[in-house]
Amino acid sequence: MKQLFQKQKTVFITTIVGLILIGILMAIPTGYEDAIIYQGTERAIGEVIKTDNSAIISSGLIQSGEQSCTVKIENGIFEGRELEGVNFLSGSLEKDKVYEVGDRALLTISFDGQEIKSVVMSDHYRLNKEIILLAIFAVFLVIFAGKNGFQAILSFIITVLMIWKILVPCYLKGYSPVWVGIIITAILTAIIIFFVYGVDKRTVAATSGALLGVMTTCILGVVFTDLFQIHGAIMPNAESLLYSGYQYLDLTAIFMSSIFIGASGAMMDLAVDITSAIAEVVEKKPDIRKKEAILSGMNVGRAAMGTMTTTLLLAYSGGYVSLLMVFMAQGTPIDHILNYKYVAAEVLDTVVGSFGLVTVAPFTAVMAGVLLTGRRKKVKETK
């Protein structure tokens, strides 16, 4: 009964803390809300009721030129009006889109009073479907995981807000990407693990183990990025930042930080698994010695590391299937493939992240073994 009450108390405290953090993060301005290019514009949703494709130039799969569309505005100050919008085509299959009658589009309307200067069709409107998908995910998470599922949702929201409201603005302002990344990762790790255990020595053990792994990954990432001669411009859309007036950004340092940030989630997962395993062993055998508890944690870590490392490999390589197909279709030798800068960057990402995972297991096993066995013995003596 006492344990149930303690668990409910922990859930209540973590939920309150989570909601307060979300409120604070939502209130923090990024400093980039009033972009000049969007001043004097209205963003609205419009339904395509007519299309004109006569200005589209087709060359095989590539289309360039522009598509004219008549759209009926569904919201905002121009709701109900029919306007002529333009959809610019750059010849890129990745970025271009062609609208059909009945499609809904996100529009940027430039105006002066009641005079419409231009209507640019940004992209197909997908926000409603994204919200539905997220809602279904949240419902299933709560149904199958209960209170833990709700806390996972809070963790998810806090992580998104921390990245968008703090991490990205700090990077844009030129703060050290590595140090900012370490601080944000440490805060998120502590918060997320706190949601799992509450105010408990298990939180300290798991957080310490995960952060030691993150630090290892950070050091290796910094060292080998330099040894591999990788420039941060290898990241998608990185050069666009430089051409947008942010020439002072250290793209290479941002790439370094992305290595340990990307692997930190798997490290947290492994640290929690090992800490929970040791806590369970100590619960069942309170008189267990520290060395035995540590070895038990190491055994759990060995079993988990194999799948975790493969998880990182699949996560990083999944988005590069088309690139691998191009290499194979062209008959590119494997030594050339591995030597290319963008491939070497992915190898660096995967191997360094996996190395961090390998170190998380012993770090967490030692921290949990030392902290949790001591606590259980004191409890037993008190009884």
Steps between C-alpha positions, in 0.01 A plus 500: 500500500784734591679424172181569303456834676865586434462413131186714467679786675792469257266505200321807639825690564653417163180594318481838674868567429452398136200729448682793663804445277282485189329824599834675558649374173194604299523851646868542408540696173752373247583850379429402140120524498477817287701406195526785249391284207166429672423858608200643318374154412213276601536123526182318408357173373344486157319238292607470137194544278675554167849437355691633199803291400578680172814665642648172622801382298544123508826324417465131580446471874606860562248785501583868520321830454187571699146377558212742546217401733174658602455442870210562736625633834369302798621713792653831601414855393440394139270208584252420224687688225629335184858599421754416232798317648829403343695178554865540398678191365880483523560171321556309825297185558591525867348846554251560220129419520216523249147569620174353378146622542379416852843520662546721804809721512678714756521852356709809568296804400685830459267799522476876555167586658241325286732477200644154438858519376575130464382156612778243527405136548742366759404133499212256542322553831590209727469639852157349562624153406813544712285592801281192443808275482644649821166466676471132404857442622424672833178303553665164432794593722271582791283190443794259499736675742252676729656767723843426361363566153371840609839584647664388176279750315613774738863401437441510125345848513774635729770361269342662192464834679855490640640441152283763329495766772853475640740279300429636150490871601827460695663346194372782276636760742846350471537341844739204522305209344689233696450662840138594431436147374658345811297723735169441320565126479586486871183689596279284278662180627441600863139606432404191299654257750340698784163429336582129518619477861409827671715625788707186545860380499412302188459836323851602604647165396334483158564869425866474599554189287328652197687831526838330536421317176395829337827664607697208355312534172556876501878466545530230233277698264712814533827310456398285204308771316832683484696184408247409228517859367120527499348846445163579651365602158443126450174539693184546287415869438806615696631717217165677477568644847825654381331659200221637723728731694638257758855474372633511857352160589742218578335225297767246592437550872126466436569170323709386798215576740252316278700178552449475876152657495387239249634213710386634839152347477636147462744566786215607728307188408793271579580684826140463620494130406816426695396711800157335515658153478741572786224659708287187452788273600568706813129500583491121491838455667564798736824358634664477157854636480590797284724290277223247434251776420745662260568167323125442468465841336786422265332174394180690419706758311671236289167358390358841413805647324476267202151612406560864596801529270300352214217740581734795450629354173148454363390843623789677328510293182124477442489842337783418263355200319464698176866608522610140547290403198676768293841367602403144412336600172817686397728216609695725738781307677448458874831671587388808306161496671647489849745777414237751386455784749124456548537123549790548741280741695234231540763243601624747760144560625424129534829373643554783749137478613538125543822550693309726737245225551772252583632729773154574644463140619803489736450860612137441594569159654764650728290804597186294564692227682663750736193718563221244519664231713592752765143625517347154533734401783410808701132429455550144621693610810228751589240227489 
